[in-house]
Amino acid sequence: MRGLVVDQQVAAQVATDLLRRPSVAFKAMTDNTARHQVNHVQVEQARPAT
């Protein structure tokens, strides 16, 4: 499955769709690397644009 989604836009849409499922989001957040990446992006998006 990991190699199936090469296009970044497609991968982002698939991930977004899957994370809208509470059980999938819960499972994804048990992965330390995935949780770290989500937190990192949240911090980056919260910073004001310069």
C-alpha positions, 0 to 999 in steps of 0.5 A, a space after each residue: 500500500 505504501 508504494 501505491 500513492 506516489 503523487 503527493 496531491 493524491 496521497 494528501 487527499 487519501 490521508 485526509 479522507 482516511 483521517 476523517 474516520 475516527 477509528 483511523 485517526 485514533 490508530 494513526 495517532 498511536 504512531 509516534 512519527 505520524 503524530 510528530 509530523 501532524 503536530 509539526 505541521 500544526 505549529 508551522 501553520 499557526 505561525 504568522 506568515 512573514 
